[in-house]
Amino acid sequence: MTAQEVLKETFELHDQVITFREGLGKMAPFEVVHIMEGNDRHQQGHNLHTFEGVMHRYQDQQAARLHNVARLINLSLLEWMFTALKRGSGTESSSRYPDMDFKARDCTMEKVLVESAELVRDILASVPYYLDLLNPQHSIEARYLIWPLTSIVGLDVCPPLARQYIKDRLMALGYKFNMRQAIEVATMLDQRDQVQKW
């Protein structure tokens, strides 16, 4: 398969995933709670740690997992688009991929990053549902959070503030539910960031 064919397939898959996510939203809706807007009833009895003041409330853990899996698939496709756009922008992309009309698809690096940031924000909005609202005896359900967090933190399309939040929440997840692997991942991410700063 040529790079052009892969990119074309990526666009088609991206459209299909969006359709799937829309259907999933109808089948398993969730509540979006804006903590910063004074929804104190959601904070009563809980010390909620949200990313940008937003959390999602799902019907159950299965619904939360399904939504996060669909978001991760979407993010992976956006990462591929971002990589293709990064290799050549504007006319370079057009000459590199002559059959791909990036403008007609309204596909720019900026739009890919904005869409990616929204997906990351949605995944992170599920963190309080798992971490802050579950009791320590529900550690099996909390384990389902490690995979999406560790998957998105390494993507180029993951915003820097989200990376910081992920490291913090992985550490909290590890201590609250006694999950050594979450603490180890958070520590490795922290060490990697310190090396990059140095």
C-alpha positions in Angstrom: 0.0 0.0 0.0 1.4 3.4 -0.9 1.4 6.3 1.5 -1.3 8.0 -0.6 -3.5 4.9 -0.3 -3.0 4.7 3.5 -3.9 8.4 3.9 -7.0 8.0 1.7 -8.0 4.9 3.8 -7.3 6.9 7.0 -9.8 9.7 5.9 -12.4 7.1 5.1 -11.9 5.3 8.5 -12.0 8.7 10.3 -15.4 9.4 8.7 -16.7 6.0 9.8 -15.4 6.4 13.4 -17.2 9.7 13.7 -20.4 8.1 12.5 -19.8 5.2 15.0 -19.2 7.7 17.8 -22.4 9.6 17.0 -24.4 6.3 17.1 -22.7 5.3 20.4 -23.7 8.7 21.9 -27.3 8.0 21.1 -27.1 4.4 22.3 -25.2 5.1 25.5 -25.6 8.8 26.3 -23.6 10.4 29.1 -24.0 13.6 31.1 -21.4 16.4 30.7 -20.9 18.2 34.1 -19.2 21.6 34.2 -17.7 21.6 37.7 -16.4 25.2 37.4 -20.0 26.5 36.8 -21.1 25.9 40.3 -22.4 22.3 40.1 -21.7 21.8 43.8 -24.1 18.8 44.0 -21.6 16.8 42.0 -18.7 17.7 44.3 -20.5 17.0 47.6 -18.6 14.2 49.4 -16.0 14.0 46.6 -12.7 15.8 46.0 -13.0 15.9 42.2 -9.9 16.6 40.1 -11.1 17.5 36.6 -9.3 18.6 33.5 -10.5 22.1 32.5 -13.4 21.8 34.9 -15.4 19.2 33.0 -16.3 15.6 33.8 -18.6 13.0 32.3 -21.1 10.8 34.1 -21.7 7.5 32.3 -24.5 4.9 32.7 -21.9 2.4 33.8 -18.2 1.4 33.4 -19.0 -0.5 30.2 -20.4 2.7 28.6 -17.3 4.7 29.7 -15.0 2.1 28.3 -16.8 2.0 24.9 -16.7 5.8 24.6 -13.0 5.9 25.4 -12.1 3.0 23.0 -14.0 4.9 20.2 -12.2 8.1 21.1 -8.8 6.3 21.0 -9.4 4.9 17.6 -10.4 8.4 16.4 -7.2 9.9 18.0 -5.0 7.3 16.3 -6.4 8.2 12.9 -5.9 11.9 13.7 -2.3 11.1 14.7 -1.7 9.5 11.3 -3.3 12.6 9.5 -1.2 14.9 11.6 2.0 13.0 10.7 1.1 13.1 7.0 0.3 16.9 7.1 3.5 17.5 9.1 5.7 15.9 6.4 4.4 18.4 3.9 2.0 21.3 4.2 0.0 23.2 1.6 1.3 22.7 -1.9 3.8 20.1 -0.7 1.0 17.9 0.5 -0.9 18.4 -2.8 2.2 17.3 -4.8 2.9 14.5 -2.4 -0.7 13.2 -2.5 -2.1 14.5 -5.8 -5.4 12.6 -5.4 -6.0 13.9 -1.9 -7.9 17.2 -1.8 -6.9 18.4 1.7 -8.8 21.7 1.2 -12.0 19.9 0.1 -11.8 17.7 3.2 -11.1 20.8 5.3 -8.0 19.1 6.7 -5.3 21.3 8.1 -2.8 20.6 10.9 -4.7 23.2 13.1 -8.1 21.4 12.6 -6.5 18.0 13.4 -5.0 19.4 16.6 -8.3 21.1 17.6 -10.2 17.9 17.0 -7.6 15.9 18.8 -7.6 18.2 21.8 -11.4 17.8 22.1 -11.1 14.0 22.1 -8.3 14.1 24.7 -10.5 16.4 26.8 -13.4 14.0 26.5 -11.2 11.0 27.6 -9.8 13.1 30.5 -13.4 14.0 31.5 -13.9 10.3 32.2 -11.1 10.3 34.8 -13.1 11.6 37.8 -15.8 9.0 37.0 -13.3 6.3 37.5 -10.8 7.8 39.9 -12.7 10.1 42.2 -16.1 8.5 42.3 -15.1 4.8 42.6 -14.2 3.3 46.0 -10.9 1.5 46.4 -12.6 -1.9 46.3 -13.5 -1.2 42.6 -9.9 -1.4 41.5 -10.7 -3.7 38.5 -12.9 -0.9 37.0 -10.2 1.7 37.7 -7.6 -0.4 35.7 -9.6 0.4 32.5 -8.3 3.9 32.8 -4.6 3.1 32.6 -4.8 2.1 28.9 -6.4 5.2 27.5 -4.2 7.5 29.6 -1.0 5.8 28.7 -2.1 5.7 25.0 -2.8 9.3 24.6 0.1 10.7 26.6 2.6 9.6 23.9 0.7 11.1 20.9 2.0 14.2 19.1 -1.6 15.5 19.1 -1.9 15.4 22.9 -1.8 18.9 24.4 1.0 19.6 27.0 -1.4 20.5 29.8 -3.2 17.2 29.2 0.1 15.4 29.6 0.7 17.0 33.0 -2.8 16.1 34.1 -2.3 12.5 32.9 0.9 12.1 34.9 -0.8 13.4 38.0 -3.9 11.3 37.7 -1.8 8.1 37.0 0.1 8.7 40.2 -3.2 9.2 42.1 -4.7 6.1 40.5 -1.7 4.1 41.5 -1.8 5.2 45.1 -5.6 5.0 45.6 -6.1 1.6 44.0 -2.6 0.2 44.8 -1.6 -0.1 41.1 2.1 -0.2 40.8 2.0 -0.1 37.0 0.2 3.3 37.1 2.9 4.8 39.4 5.7 3.4 37.2 4.2 4.9 34.1 3.8 8.3 35.8 7.4 8.1 37.1 8.8 7.2 33.6 6.8 10.1 32.0 8.2 12.5 34.6 11.7 11.3 34.1 11.3 11.6 30.3 10.1 15.2 30.7 13.0 16.1 33.0 15.5 14.7 30.4 13.8 16.6 27.6 14.0 19.9 29.6 17.6 19.3 30.4 
